[in-house]
Amino acid sequence: MPNYYVNQNPQPDGYHEVHVDDNSCLHPPLYVNRVPLGWHSNCQSAVAAAKQRYILSDGCAYCVPNCHTR
């Protein structure tokens, strides 16, 4: 199961991006801006966890493309 985090800083459209913590992302946020979401069996679960904190959350287009919906 991969470990996920969400960027505490929203994108210009207001969405907070969920990233997988495996160093595969081409555009990760700074470490100080990462809010841990823990281990999840899939990105849908990780995005749901992020939405508990930030209603507008979505998967990163680069490292979590299966959950990038906008």
N, C-alpha and C positions, 0 to 999 in steps of 0.2 A: 504494500500500500504506500503510495506516495504522500509526502508531507506537503501541505499547501499553506499559503499566506495571502493576505490581501493588502493592497497598497492603501494606507490611510489617507493619502492625498487623492482626491478625485481627478479624473481626466477632464478636459474642457467641457465635455458633455454631461458632467456630473456623476459619471459611473466610477466605481472603485473596481480596479482590476484584480482578479484572483489569479495567482501564479502558482506553478508547481515548483517545489524547492529541490530541483535536481541540476541546476546550473545550465539548463538548456535554453533559457529565455534570452532572446536577443535584446530585450528592453526591460530589464528588471528594475524595480525601484531601489533606491538607496536602502541599506540595511536599517537605518533609523526610522524609515517609513513603513516597514513591514509589520503587519499584525498577524501573529501566528494563528492558523486555523486548525492545526493538528493533522493527523493522519486520516485520510479518507480513501475509500475503495474506488471512488470515481469522482470526476470533476463536478457532477451535478450535486453531490453531497457537500462538496467544498463550497460551491457557490451558494447553496442553501444556508450553510453556516455563516458565510460572509453577509448574507442578507439579514441575518439576525442583528448584525451590528450596523450595516449600511444597506438600506433598502435597495438602492441603486447599485447593484454589484453584477459583474459579468466576468466571464473568463477572458484571459489574455489571448489575443489573436495569434500570438507566436508560440506560447508554451501550453496553452489550454484551448486549442482551437475548437474542440468538440463542444465547448460550453460558451463560445463567443457568439452572441446572438444579435449584436447590433452592428 
